[in-house]
Amino acid sequence: MYRALGTAMVVAAIATSAACAQERIELDIIYPINQEVFQLNDGTYFTQDNQGYFEVVEGPLEDGAIRCIGAGFDGSSGNTVDGICIVGEDADTFTLRWSVHPSQMSNVWTIVAGTGRFEGATGEGVATTGAELLFRAMPLRETHVVGTITLR
């Protein structure tokens, strides 16, 4: 009996560690640009609230909706742009907190919240935004996200 109980505990521990394994994620996001830009003496201040769609290139996610909200200063004294992205919809979402990397060539992000199947999720990575596109006179932005996620 003790042997069966011990075996069951080992199997449960292995299953739990497998369920919590860190996995690579790679997403392509596209969204219409919804931002306001305010010109300042030494740069700009802007706010954005972009809602769009992401496609999964790699990872344990399914394609879905995304909303990215952010604001900040960009100018001669530096760049302080940051915000959040809510990935998914309904009861299953996770929230990324992002900020512009000091190189200003990418954003760094960390998972800061999760609901439903993403509750307790952790992860981090880098996002790079490509050129803005025009589709039927509507400006679109494309962002590529790479990192890791651990689902609990």
DSSP file with accessible surface (Angstrom, degrees, kcal/mol):
  #  RESIDUE AA STRUCTURE BP1 BP2  ACC     N-H-->O    O-->H-N    N-H-->O    O-->H-N    TCO  KAPPA ALPHA  PHI   PSI    X-CA   Y-CA   Z-CA
    1    1 A M     >        0   0  190      0, 0.0     4,-2.4     0, 0.0     5,-0.2   0.000 360.0 360.0 360.0 -44.3    0.0    0.0    0.0
    2    2 A Y  H  >  +     0   0  199      1,-0.2     4,-2.8     2,-0.2     5,-0.2   0.874 360.0  53.4 -63.6 -36.4    2.8    2.4    0.9
    3    3 A R  H  > S+     0   0  213      2,-0.2     4,-2.6     1,-0.2    -1,-0.2   0.924 109.6  47.2 -64.0 -43.3    4.5    1.6   -2.4
    4    4 A A  H  > S+     0   0   67      2,-0.2     4,-2.5     1,-0.2    -2,-0.2   0.909 113.3  48.8 -64.1 -40.9    1.3    2.4   -4.4
    5    5 A L  H  X S+     0   0   97     -4,-2.4     4,-2.3     2,-0.2    -2,-0.2   0.935 112.3  48.5 -65.2 -43.0    0.9    5.6   -2.4
    6    6 A G  H  X S+     0   0   31     -4,-2.8     4,-2.2     2,-0.2    -2,-0.2   0.912 111.9  49.0 -62.3 -43.0    4.5    6.6   -3.1
    7    7 A T  H  X S+     0   0   81     -4,-2.6     4,-2.6     1,-0.2     5,-0.2   0.923 110.4  50.8 -63.1 -42.6    4.2    5.8   -6.8
    8    8 A A  H  X S+     0   0   56     -4,-2.5     4,-2.5     1,-0.2    -2,-0.2   0.899 109.8  50.6 -62.7 -38.8    1.0    7.9   -7.0
    9    9 A M  H  X S+     0   0  123     -4,-2.3     4,-2.3     2,-0.2    -1,-0.2   0.907 110.8  48.4 -67.1 -39.6    2.8   10.8   -5.3
   10   10 A V  H  X S+     0   0   85     -4,-2.2     4,-2.5     2,-0.2     5,-0.2   0.936 112.3  48.6 -65.5 -44.7    5.7   10.6   -7.7
   11   11 A V  H  X S+     0   0   90     -4,-2.6     4,-2.6     1,-0.2     5,-0.2   0.931 112.0  49.5 -61.5 -42.6    3.4   10.5  -10.7
   12   12 A A  H  X S+     0   0   52     -4,-2.5     4,-2.5    -5,-0.2    -1,-0.2   0.910 110.6  50.1 -63.9 -40.5    1.4   13.5   -9.3
   13   13 A A  H  X S+     0   0   60     -4,-2.3     4,-2.5     2,-0.2    -1,-0.2   0.919 111.9  47.3 -65.0 -41.7    4.6   15.4   -8.8
   14   14 A I  H  X S+     0   0  105     -4,-2.5     4,-2.4     2,-0.2    -2,-0.2   0.933 112.8  49.0 -65.3 -43.7    5.8   14.7  -12.4
   15   15 A A  H  X S+     0   0   57     -4,-2.6     4,-2.2    -5,-0.2    -2,-0.2   0.915 111.9  49.3 -63.1 -40.9    2.4   15.7  -13.8
   16   16 A T  H  X S+     0   0   87     -4,-2.5     4,-1.3     2,-0.2    -2,-0.2   0.934 111.4  47.8 -65.8 -43.8    2.4   18.9  -11.8
   17   17 A S  H  < S+     0   0   75     -4,-2.5    -1,-0.2     1,-0.2    -2,-0.2   0.887 112.1  50.4 -66.8 -33.9    5.9   19.9  -12.9
   18   18 A A  H >< S+     0   0   65     -4,-2.4     3,-1.3     1,-0.2    -1,-0.2   0.897 108.3  52.8 -68.4 -37.3    5.0   19.1  -16.5
   19   19 A A  H 3< S+     0   0   63     -4,-2.2   132,-0.2     1,-0.3    -1,-0.2   0.757 112.9  45.2 -68.6 -23.2    1.8   21.3  -16.2
   20   20 A C  T 3< S+     0   0   39     -4,-1.3    -1,-0.3    -3,-0.2    -2,-0.2   0.167  83.6 136.1-104.4  16.4    4.0   24.2  -14.9
   21   21 A A    <   -     0   0   43     -3,-1.3   130,-0.6     1,-0.1     2,-0.3  -0.390  60.5-113.3 -69.0 141.5    6.7   23.9  -17.5
   22   22 A Q  E     -A  150   0A 133    128,-0.2     2,-0.4    -2,-0.1   128,-0.2  -0.568  38.5-168.3 -72.5 132.4    8.0   27.1  -19.0
   23   23 A E  E     -A  149   0A  85    126,-3.0   126,-2.6    -2,-0.3     2,-0.2  -0.947  22.0-114.4-126.3 148.7    7.2   27.2  -22.7
   24   24 A R  E     -A  148   0A 102     -2,-0.4     2,-0.4   124,-0.2   124,-0.3  -0.554  31.5-165.1 -76.5 139.6    8.3   29.5  -25.5
   25   25 A I  E     -A  147   0A   2    122,-2.7   122,-2.2    -2,-0.2     2,-0.3  -0.966  12.0-179.4-125.8 147.6    5.7   31.8  -27.1
   26   26 A E  E     +AB 146  58A  36     32,-2.4    31,-2.9    -2,-0.4    32,-1.8  -0.952  10.9 178.7-144.2 122.7    5.8   33.8  -30.3
   27   27 A L  E     -AB 145  56A   2    118,-2.4   118,-2.9    -2,-0.3     2,-0.5  -0.956  22.4-150.5-127.9 145.6    2.9   36.0  -31.4
   28   28 A D  E     -AB 144  55A  47     27,-2.5    27,-2.9    -2,-0.4     2,-0.4  -0.982  23.0-168.4-112.0 124.2    2.2   38.2  -34.3
   29   29 A I  E     -AB 143  54A   6    114,-3.1   114,-2.5    -2,-0.5     2,-0.4  -0.916   9.6-178.4-116.0 138.5   -0.1   41.1  -33.4
   30   30 A I  E     +AB 142  53A  65     23,-2.4    23,-2.3    -2,-0.4   112,-0.2  -0.999  13.0 156.7-136.1 136.4   -1.9   43.5  -35.8
   31   31 A Y  E     -A  141   0A  12    110,-1.9   110,-2.8    -2,-0.4    21,-0.2  -0.992  44.6-100.3-155.5 149.8   -4.2   46.3  -34.7
   32   32 A P  E     -A  140   0A  50      0, 0.0     2,-0.5     0, 0.0    19,-0.3  -0.493  47.9-111.7 -67.0 143.7   -5.5   49.6  -36.0
   33   33 A I        +     0   0   31    106,-2.1     2,-0.4    -2,-0.2    17,-0.1  -0.688  38.0 174.7 -84.2 123.1   -3.6   52.5  -34.4
   34   34 A N        +     0   0  101     -2,-0.5    15,-2.4     2,-0.0     2,-0.3  -0.839  29.0 130.5-126.7  88.5   -5.7   54.5  -32.0
   35   35 A Q  E     -C   48   0A  65     -2,-0.4     2,-0.4    13,-0.2    13,-0.2  -0.975  45.3-143.1-141.9 156.0   -3.5   57.1  -30.4
   36   36 A E  E     -C   47   0A 117     11,-2.2    11,-2.0    -2,-0.3     2,-0.4  -0.957  15.7-159.1-116.1 139.4   -3.2   60.8  -29.6
   37   37 A V  E     -C   46   0A  82     -2,-0.4     2,-0.5     9,-0.2     9,-0.2  -0.976   2.3-164.7-122.3 131.6    0.1   62.7  -29.9
   38   38 A F  E     -C   45   0A  92      7,-3.3     7,-2.3    -2,-0.4     2,-0.3  -0.971  18.2-133.8-118.4 121.5    0.7   66.0  -28.1
   39   39 A Q  E     -C   44   0A 150     -2,-0.5     2,-0.2     5,-0.2     5,-0.2  -0.582  26.4-175.2 -76.9 132.6    3.7   68.1  -29.1
   40   40 A L  E >   -C   43   0A  63      3,-3.3     3,-0.9    -2,-0.3    -1,-0.0  -0.731  40.8-100.1-117.9 172.0    5.8   69.4  -26.3
   41   41 A N  T 3  S+     0   0  181     -2,-0.2     3,-0.1     1,-0.2    -1,-0.0   0.866 122.0  25.9 -61.1 -37.4    8.8   71.8  -26.2
   42   42 A D  T 3  S-     0   0   79     33,-0.0    34,-2.0    34,-0.0    35,-0.4   0.097 134.2 -44.0-117.5  23.3   11.3   68.9  -25.9
   43   43 A G  E <  S-CD  40  75A  15     -3,-0.9    -3,-3.3    32,-0.2     2,-0.3  -0.993  73.9 -60.4 155.9-145.1    9.4   66.0  -27.4
   44   44 A T  E     -CD  39  74A  29     30,-3.2    30,-2.8    -2,-0.3     2,-0.4  -0.935  21.2-150.2-137.8 158.8    6.0   64.4  -27.4
   45   45 A Y  E     +CD  38  73A  71     -7,-2.3    -7,-3.3    -2,-0.3     2,-0.3  -0.989  26.7 179.6-123.1 136.5    3.5   62.8  -25.1
   46   46 A F  E     -CD  37  72A  32     26,-2.3    26,-1.9    -2,-0.4     2,-0.3  -0.976  19.4-160.8-139.7 155.4    1.1   60.2  -26.4
   47   47 A T  E     -CD  36  71A  42    -11,-2.0   -11,-2.2    -2,-0.3     2,-0.3  -0.954  14.6-173.5-125.5 150.4   -1.7   57.9  -25.3
   48   48 A Q  E     -CD  35  70A  17     22,-2.6    22,-1.9    -2,-0.3   -13,-0.2  -0.996  20.9-179.2-144.8 149.5   -2.9   54.8  -27.1
   49   49 A D  E     + D   0  69A  46    -15,-2.4     2,-0.5    -2,-0.3    20,-0.2  -0.749  22.7 177.8-145.3  90.2   -5.7   52.3  -26.8
   50   50 A N  E     - D   0  68A   1     18,-3.0    18,-3.1    -2,-0.2     2,-0.5  -0.875  10.5-170.3-106.2 126.6   -5.3   49.7  -29.6
   51   51 A Q  E     + D   0  67A 121     -2,-0.5    16,-0.2   -19,-0.3     2,-0.2  -0.958  30.0 120.2-116.5 130.3   -7.6   46.7  -30.0
   52   52 A G  E     - D   0  66A  23     14,-3.1    14,-1.8    -2,-0.5     2,-0.3  -0.642  51.4 -75.8-155.9-144.7   -6.7   44.0  -32.5
   53   53 A Y  E     -BD  30  65A 109    -23,-2.3   -23,-2.4    12,-0.3     2,-0.4  -0.960  25.2-152.0-140.6 146.1   -5.9   40.4  -33.0
   54   54 A F  E     -BD  29  64A   6     10,-3.1    10,-1.7    -2,-0.3     2,-0.4  -0.952   4.2-153.1-123.4 146.4   -2.9   38.1  -32.4
   55   55 A E  E     -B   28   0A 107    -27,-2.9   -27,-2.5    -2,-0.4     2,-0.6  -0.948  22.0-125.4-112.4 137.3   -1.8   34.9  -34.3
   56   56 A V  E     +B   27   0A  34     -2,-0.4   -29,-0.2   -29,-0.2     3,-0.1  -0.724  28.5 173.7 -85.8 121.3    0.2   32.3  -32.5
   57   57 A V  E    S-     0   0A  75    -31,-2.9     2,-0.3    -2,-0.6   -30,-0.2   0.818  76.1  -6.1 -87.7 -40.3    3.4   31.4  -34.2
   58   58 A E  E    S+B   26   0A  89    -32,-1.8   -32,-2.4     0, 0.0    -1,-0.4  -0.990  97.1  56.2-154.3 143.1    4.5   29.1  -31.4
   59   59 A G  S    S-     0   0   31     -2,-0.3     2,-0.3   -34,-0.2   -34,-0.1  -0.540  85.8 -60.2 126.1 176.1    3.3   28.2  -27.9
   60   60 A P  S    S+     0   0   31      0, 0.0     2,-0.2     0, 0.0    -1,-0.1  -0.023  95.7  96.7 -87.3  30.8    0.4   26.9  -25.8
   61   61 A L        -     0   0   15     -2,-0.3     2,-0.3     3,-0.0    -5,-0.1  -0.689  64.4-131.7-112.7 169.5   -2.1   29.7  -26.8
   62   62 A E        -     0   0  153     -2,-0.2    -8,-0.1     1,-0.1    26,-0.0  -0.924  39.4 -89.7-118.2 148.6   -4.8   30.0  -29.4
   63   63 A D        +     0   0   77     -2,-0.3     2,-0.3    -7,-0.1    -8,-0.2  -0.155  69.3 127.6 -49.8 148.1   -5.2   32.9  -31.8
   64   64 A G  E     -D   54   0A   8    -10,-1.7   -10,-3.1    24,-0.1     2,-0.1  -0.968  50.3 -41.0-177.3-165.9   -7.4   35.7  -30.3
   65   65 A A  E     -D   53   0A  27     -2,-0.3    23,-2.9   -12,-0.2     2,-0.3  -0.450  41.6-174.3 -84.0 153.0   -8.1   39.2  -29.3
   66   66 A I  E     -DE  52  87A   6    -14,-1.8   -14,-3.1    21,-0.2     2,-0.4  -0.993  10.4-165.0-146.5 145.2   -5.7   41.7  -27.7
   67   67 A R  E     -DE  51  86A  92     19,-1.8    19,-3.2    -2,-0.3     2,-0.5  -0.992   7.2-167.5-131.9 125.7   -6.0   45.2  -26.3
   68   68 A a  E     -DE  50  85A   6    -18,-3.1   -18,-3.0    -2,-0.4     2,-0.4  -0.968   5.6-177.9-118.9 126.0   -2.9   47.3  -25.7
   69   69 A I  E     +DE  49  84A  53     15,-2.9    15,-2.5    -2,-0.5     2,-0.3  -0.969  17.9 141.4-122.6 133.9   -3.1   50.5  -23.6
   70   70 A G  E     -DE  48  83A   9    -22,-1.9   -22,-2.6    -2,-0.4     2,-0.3  -0.987  21.1-176.2-163.5 170.5   -0.2   52.8  -23.0
   71   71 A A  E     +DE  47  82A  25     11,-2.2    11,-2.1    -2,-0.3     2,-0.3  -0.972  18.8 126.9-163.1 164.3    1.1   56.3  -22.6
   72   72 A G  E     -D   46   0A   5    -26,-1.9   -26,-2.3    -2,-0.3     2,-0.4  -0.938  47.5 -73.9 162.1 178.0    4.3   58.2  -22.1
   73   73 A F  E     -D   45   0A 108     -2,-0.3     7,-2.5   -28,-0.2     2,-0.4  -0.807  30.6-175.9-101.9 142.9    6.8   60.8  -22.9
   74   74 A D  E     +DF  44  79A  63    -30,-2.8   -30,-3.2    -2,-0.4     2,-0.3  -0.973  35.4  94.7-138.8 119.5    9.3   60.6  -25.8
   75   75 A G  E >  S-DF  43  78A  25      3,-1.6     3,-1.9    -2,-0.4   -32,-0.2  -0.961  83.4 -47.4-176.1-164.2   11.9   63.3  -26.3
   76   76 A S  T 3  S+     0   0  106    -34,-2.0   -33,-0.1    -2,-0.3     3,-0.1   0.760 125.5  54.9 -65.0 -24.1   15.4   64.6  -25.7
   77   77 A S  T 3  S-     0   0  103    -35,-0.4    -1,-0.3     1,-0.3     2,-0.2   0.371 122.1 -85.3 -92.1   6.6   15.3   63.8  -22.0
   78   78 A G  E <   -F   75   0A  27     -3,-1.9    -3,-1.6     2,-0.0     2,-0.5  -0.665  43.6 -72.6 123.6-177.0   14.4   60.1  -22.6
   79   79 A N  E     +F   74   0A  41     -2,-0.2    -5,-0.2    -5,-0.2    25,-0.1  -0.980  34.1 169.9-126.3 121.5   11.6   57.8  -23.2
   80   80 A T        +     0   0   87     -7,-2.5     2,-0.3    -2,-0.5    -6,-0.1  -0.132  26.8 145.8-122.0  36.3    9.2   56.8  -20.5
   81   81 A V        +     0   0    7     -8,-0.3    19,-2.3    -9,-0.2     2,-0.3  -0.599  16.4 143.5 -80.1 130.1    6.5   55.0  -22.5
   82   82 A D  E     +EG  71  99A  65    -11,-2.1   -11,-2.2    -2,-0.3     2,-0.3  -0.956   6.6 135.7-154.4 173.8    4.8   52.0  -20.9
   83   83 A G  E     -EG  70  98A  14     15,-2.3    15,-2.8    -2,-0.3     2,-0.3  -0.970  40.5 -83.2 174.3-159.8    1.5   50.3  -20.6
   84   84 A I  E     -EG  69  97A  62    -15,-2.5   -15,-2.9    -2,-0.3     2,-0.4  -0.933  17.4-151.8-135.2 157.4   -0.4   46.9  -20.6
   85   85 A a  E     -EG  68  96A  12     11,-2.1    11,-2.9    -2,-0.3     2,-0.7  -1.000  10.7-149.5-127.8 132.1   -1.7   44.5  -23.1
   86   86 A I  E     -EG  67  95A  48    -19,-3.2   -19,-1.8    -2,-0.4     2,-0.5  -0.908  17.2-159.2-101.5 115.8   -4.7   42.2  -22.2
   87   87 A V  E     +EG  66  94A   1      7,-3.1     7,-1.7    -2,-0.7   -21,-0.2  -0.850  53.8   5.6-102.4 126.7   -4.3   39.0  -24.2
   88   88 A G  E    S- G   0  93A  18    -23,-2.9     2,-0.3    -2,-0.5     5,-0.2  -0.515  76.4-108.8  99.0-171.2   -7.4   36.8  -24.8
   89   89 A E  E >   + G   0  92A 111      3,-0.9     3,-1.5    -2,-0.2    -2,-0.0  -0.952  66.1  15.0-155.3 171.9  -11.0   37.5  -24.0
   90   90 A D  T 3  S-     0   0  153     -2,-0.3     3,-0.0     1,-0.2    26,-0.0  -0.332 124.7 -18.4  58.8-130.3  -13.9   36.6  -21.7
   91   91 A A  T 3  S+     0   0   67      1,-0.2     2,-0.7    -2,-0.0    -1,-0.2   0.583 127.3  70.9 -84.6 -11.8  -12.8   34.6  -18.7
   92   92 A D  E <   +G   89   0A  68     -3,-1.5    -3,-0.9    24,-0.2     2,-0.3  -0.803  66.6 127.0-113.3  92.1   -9.4   33.5  -20.0
   93   93 A T  E     -G   88   0A  21     -2,-0.7    22,-2.9    22,-0.4     2,-0.3  -0.937  36.0-160.5-137.0 158.8   -7.0   36.4  -20.2
   94   94 A F  E     -GH  87 114A   2     -7,-1.7    -7,-3.1    -2,-0.3     2,-0.5  -0.981  17.3-137.2-136.2 152.2   -3.5   37.4  -19.1
   95   95 A T  E     -GH  86 113A  24     18,-2.4    17,-2.9    -2,-0.3    18,-1.0  -0.932   9.6-158.0-114.5 128.3   -2.1   40.9  -18.8
   96   96 A L  E     -GH  85 111A  10    -11,-2.9   -11,-2.1    -2,-0.5     2,-0.5  -0.881   7.0-150.6-100.1 132.9    1.4   41.9  -19.9
   97   97 A R  E     -GH  84 110A 144     13,-3.1    13,-1.9    -2,-0.5     2,-0.3  -0.912  25.7-175.5 -97.6 128.7    3.0   45.0  -18.5
   98   98 A W  E     +GH  83 109A  17    -15,-2.8   -15,-2.3    -2,-0.5     2,-0.3  -0.888  15.4 177.7-125.8 156.0    5.4   46.5  -21.0
   99   99 A S  E     -GH  82 108A  45      9,-1.9     9,-2.6    -2,-0.3     2,-0.3  -0.983  40.9 -92.8-150.3 154.1    7.8   49.3  -21.2
  100  100 A V  E     - H   0 107A  29    -19,-2.3     7,-0.3    -2,-0.3   -21,-0.1  -0.500  43.8-120.5 -69.6 129.9   10.2   50.7  -23.8
  101  101 A H    >   -     0   0   72      5,-3.0     3,-2.9    -2,-0.3     5,-0.2  -0.406  26.9-110.0 -65.7 146.6   13.7   49.1  -23.5
  102  102 A P  T 3  S+     0   0  119      0, 0.0    -1,-0.1     0, 0.0   -23,-0.1   0.796 120.4  60.7 -52.3 -28.0   16.4   51.7  -22.9
  103  103 A S  T 3  S-     0   0   62      1,-0.1    -2,-0.0     3,-0.1    -3,-0.0   0.675 100.4-139.8 -70.8 -15.6   17.7   51.0  -26.4
  104  104 A Q  S <  S+     0   0   98     -3,-2.9    -1,-0.1     2,-0.3     3,-0.1   0.623  78.5 104.2  62.3  16.0   14.3   52.2  -27.7
  105  105 A M  S    S+     0   0  152      1,-0.1     2,-0.3    -4,-0.0    24,-0.2   0.538  87.2   3.7 -97.4 -11.3   14.5   49.3  -30.2
  106  106 A S        -     0   0   22     -5,-0.2    -5,-3.0    22,-0.1     2,-0.4  -0.959  68.9-111.6-159.2 172.8   12.0   47.1  -28.4
  107  107 A N  E     -HI 100 127A  32     20,-3.1    20,-2.8    -2,-0.3     2,-0.4  -0.919  22.5-144.7-111.1 145.0    9.6   46.7  -25.5
  108  108 A V  E     -HI  99 126A  52     -9,-2.6    -9,-1.9    -2,-0.4     2,-0.3  -0.852  22.6-169.4-104.7 145.2   10.2   44.4  -22.6
  109  109 A W  E     -HI  98 125A   6     16,-2.3    16,-2.0    -2,-0.4     2,-0.3  -0.961  16.3-170.3-138.0 156.1    7.2   42.7  -21.0
  110  110 A T  E     -HI  97 124A  68    -13,-1.9   -13,-3.1    -2,-0.3     2,-0.4  -0.994  32.6-114.3-141.0 139.5    6.2   40.7  -18.0
  111  111 A I  E     +H   96   0A  13     12,-2.3    12,-0.3    -2,-0.3   -15,-0.2  -0.640  37.2 170.5 -74.2 126.3    3.0   38.8  -17.2
  112  112 A V  E     +     0   0A  83    -17,-2.9     2,-0.3    -2,-0.4   -16,-0.2   0.497  58.3  13.7-117.0  -8.5    1.4   40.6  -14.2
  113  113 A A  E     -H   95   0A  49    -18,-1.0   -18,-2.4     2,-0.0     2,-0.3  -0.984  55.1-173.9-162.5 157.1   -2.1   39.0  -14.0
  114  114 A G  E     -H   94   0A  19     -2,-0.3     6,-0.3   -20,-0.3     2,-0.3  -0.986   4.0-164.6-155.7 148.8   -4.2   36.1  -15.3
  115  115 A T    >   -     0   0   62    -22,-2.9     3,-2.2    -2,-0.3   -22,-0.4  -0.918  60.2  -6.7-129.8 160.6   -7.8   34.9  -15.2
  116  116 A G  G >  S+     0   0   39     -2,-0.3     3,-1.9     1,-0.3   -24,-0.2  -0.318 137.1   0.1  59.0-130.2   -9.4   31.6  -16.0
  117  117 A R  G 3  S+     0   0  112      1,-0.3    -1,-0.3     3,-0.0    35,-0.2   0.666 137.3  55.9 -67.4 -12.5   -7.0   29.1  -17.5
  118  118 A F  G X  S+     0   0   11     -3,-2.2     3,-2.3   -25,-0.2    -1,-0.3   0.355  73.7 131.1 -99.6   5.2   -4.3   31.8  -17.2
  119  119 A E  T <  S+     0   0  139     -3,-1.9    33,-0.4     1,-0.3    -4,-0.2  -0.371  80.1  12.9 -60.2 130.0   -4.6   32.4  -13.5
  120  120 A G  T 3  S+     0   0   39     -6,-0.3    -1,-0.3     1,-0.2    -2,-0.1   0.477  92.0 152.6  81.9   2.7   -1.2   32.2  -11.9
  121  121 A A    <   -     0   0    9     -3,-2.3     2,-0.3    31,-0.1    -1,-0.2  -0.317  22.1-170.9 -65.4 147.2    0.6   32.4  -15.3
  122  122 A T  E     + J   0 150A  57     28,-1.9    28,-2.9   -10,-0.0     2,-0.3  -0.919  18.6 127.0-131.8 161.3    4.1   33.9  -15.3
  123  123 A G  E     - J   0 149A  12    -12,-0.3   -12,-2.3    -2,-0.3     2,-0.3  -0.914  26.2-157.2 166.1 171.2    6.4   34.9  -18.1
  124  124 A E  E     +IJ 110 148A 121     24,-1.0    24,-2.5    -2,-0.3     2,-0.3  -0.973  22.4 129.4-161.9 165.5    8.5   37.6  -19.8
  125  125 A G  E     -IJ 109 147A  17    -16,-2.0   -16,-2.3    -2,-0.3     2,-0.3  -0.977  44.8 -71.4 173.4-157.4   10.0   38.6  -23.1
  126  126 A V  E     -IJ 108 146A  66     20,-2.7    20,-2.6    -2,-0.3     2,-0.4  -0.959  26.4-161.2-133.2 143.9   10.5   41.2  -25.8
  127  127 A A  E     -IJ 107 145A   9    -20,-2.8   -20,-3.1    -2,-0.3     2,-0.4  -0.989   4.1-166.7-126.6 136.7    8.2   42.8  -28.3
  128  128 A T  E     - J   0 144A  62     16,-2.5    16,-3.1    -2,-0.4     2,-0.5  -0.980  11.9-145.0-122.7 136.2    9.3   44.7  -31.5
  129  129 A T  E     - J   0 143A  65     -2,-0.4    14,-0.2    14,-0.2     3,-0.1  -0.887  16.3-157.0-104.0 127.6    7.0   46.8  -33.5
  130  130 A G  E     -     0   0A  44     12,-2.7    12,-0.2    -2,-0.5     3,-0.1  -0.026  41.0 -48.5 -86.4-165.2    7.5   46.9  -37.2
  131  131 A A  E     -     0   0A  77      1,-0.1    11,-0.5    10,-0.1     2,-0.3  -0.255  60.8-106.6 -65.7 150.4    6.5   49.4  -39.8
  132  132 A E  E     - J   0 141A 109      9,-0.1     2,-0.3    -3,-0.1     9,-0.2  -0.584  37.8-152.7 -78.1 142.1    3.1   50.9  -39.8
  133  133 A L  E     - J   0 140A  71      7,-2.8     7,-3.4    -2,-0.3     2,-0.5  -0.760   7.3-135.3-112.4 160.3    0.9   49.6  -42.6
  134  134 A L  E     + J   0 139A 134     -2,-0.3     2,-0.4     5,-0.2     7,-0.0  -0.976  19.8 178.3-117.8 128.9   -2.1   51.1  -44.4
  135  135 A F  E >  S- J   0 138A 107      3,-2.3     3,-1.9    -2,-0.5    -2,-0.0  -0.969  79.3 -22.1-128.8 113.6   -5.1   49.0  -45.2
  136  136 A R  T 3  S-     0   0  218     -2,-0.4    -1,-0.1     1,-0.3    -2,-0.0   0.921 126.9 -53.5  50.7  46.4   -8.0   50.9  -46.9
  137  137 A A  T 3  S+     0   0   90      1,-0.2    -1,-0.3     0, 0.0    -3,-0.0   0.558 114.0 122.1  67.6  10.8   -6.5   54.2  -45.6
  138  138 A M  E <   - J   0 135A  81     -3,-1.9    -3,-2.3  -106,-0.0     2,-0.3  -0.906  63.8-128.0-104.0 122.6   -6.6   52.8  -42.1
  139  139 A P  E     - J   0 134A  54      0, 0.0  -106,-2.1     0, 0.0     2,-0.3  -0.518  29.3-171.9 -71.4 131.8   -3.2   52.8  -40.3
  140  140 A L  E     -AJ  32 133A  25     -7,-3.4    -7,-2.8    -2,-0.3     2,-0.4  -0.905  11.6-149.5-120.8 152.1   -2.3   49.5  -38.8
  141  141 A R  E     -AJ  31 132A  28   -110,-2.8  -110,-1.9    -2,-0.3     2,-0.5  -0.963   5.8-155.2-122.1 141.0    0.6   48.5  -36.5
  142  142 A E  E     -A   30   0A  83    -11,-0.5   -12,-2.7    -2,-0.4     2,-0.4  -0.960  11.6-174.8-117.8 130.9    2.3   45.1  -36.5
  143  143 A T  E     -AJ  29 129A   9   -114,-2.5  -114,-3.1    -2,-0.5     2,-0.5  -0.976  13.4-151.5-126.9 139.2    4.1   43.8  -33.4
  144  144 A H  E     -AJ  28 128A  53    -16,-3.1   -16,-2.5    -2,-0.4     2,-0.4  -0.949  14.1-163.9-112.4 125.0    6.1   40.6  -32.9
  145  145 A V  E     +AJ  27 127A   4   -118,-2.9  -118,-2.4    -2,-0.5     2,-0.4  -0.927  10.8 174.7-114.2 132.1    6.2   39.2  -29.4
  146  146 A V  E     +AJ  26 126A  46    -20,-2.6   -20,-2.7    -2,-0.4     2,-0.3  -0.996  28.3  91.8-134.3 138.5    8.8   36.5  -28.2
  147  147 A G  E     -AJ  25 125A  11   -122,-2.2  -122,-2.7    -2,-0.4     2,-0.3  -0.961  62.2 -69.6 175.1-153.8    9.2   35.2  -24.7
  148  148 A T  E     -AJ  24 124A  34    -24,-2.5   -24,-1.0    -2,-0.3     2,-0.3  -0.927  28.4-167.3-131.4 154.5    8.2   32.5  -22.3
  149  149 A I  E     -AJ  23 123A   0   -126,-2.6  -126,-3.0    -2,-0.3     2,-0.5  -0.994   6.6-160.3-139.5 140.6    5.1   31.6  -20.4
  150  150 A T  E     -AJ  22 122A  13    -28,-2.9   -28,-1.9    -2,-0.3     2,-0.4  -0.994  12.6-156.9-120.4 117.5    4.5   29.2  -17.5
  151  151 A L              0   0   26   -130,-0.6   -33,-0.1    -2,-0.5   -31,-0.1  -0.815 360.0 360.0 -94.8 135.4    0.9   28.1  -17.0
  152  152 A R              0   0  158    -33,-0.4   -31,-0.1    -2,-0.4  -132,-0.1  -0.644 360.0 360.0 -92.5 360.0   -0.1   26.9  -13.6
